[in-house]
Amino acid sequence: MVNPSSVYCGRLAPSPTGLLHLGHARTFWTAMERAWAARSTSSGQAGGTLRLRNDDLDTARCHPDFVTAMIEDLRWFGLQWDEPVVTQSQRIPLYRAALARLHDAGHIFPCSCSRRDVQQAATAPHESTDEPLYPGTCRPENLPPASRLQPPASPAQGDGLNWRFRVPDGETLSFTDGHFGEQHAVAGRDFGDFLIWRKDDAPSYQLACVVDDAALGITEVVRGADLIKSTFRQLLLFRALESRAPAFYHCPLLTDDKGVRLAKRHDALALRTLREQGKTPEQIRAGWA
């Protein structure tokens, strides 16, 4: 079920694992334009809220200096948002509560497989930008009989386990993307059981996004096209947590002169680098046209 609220609420969700580049800027600018376009409706009701979320859960790669640079670069580029800024690392109790709800409803199971284990077990090539298809190794029915008779342990802080969401094999999921139109995927074929809690005791991107988008009342998520498949996983989580899903608008990805999609390793196309070269935000936006 898609959130029907007439009051638009969007969000910017950068991760402070490096410097923001042109691709981030274009996606965030699109998000701001869509929020600002909803500032007033035909009924005269005010709307068009835009929140900034600091996605800092990747403790190995996130750094305070990148948070500072992120805010500075966003403001330099002309992006505006409604305060306060939401910081994911301060919201762990919310994610843990959602994890407990999913466990109590029977949606998740513990998993001892590493990412390498899953990659090696995959029977078909997988996209480098998406996680490999999970083969079901630790599903309760696939464990040895002695283990199968034991009820799955409940999630506990520091239990050293991955926890996966069990997808409904064979179910076709769909949504209408604001840019790319109708999107479809079959659970268990196009994507498998996915991580929602990592063994290093941190929530996955999928779970944190869903919990935050529901709690903040986000009505539309604007992000890059590389996350379209993640949307299907998140729709399952919204349903399992009995929350209304937002609408989705996925932006085409920017590429470099060799056709490779931009990443934070593209320092030459980082906003900070372009700024130091004397480029203005207006010149950069003019180049998109």
Order of alpha helices (4+ residues) and beta strands (2+ residues): beta-alpha-beta-alpha-beta-alpha-beta-alpha-alpha-beta-beta-beta-beta-beta-alpha-beta-alpha-beta-alpha-alpha
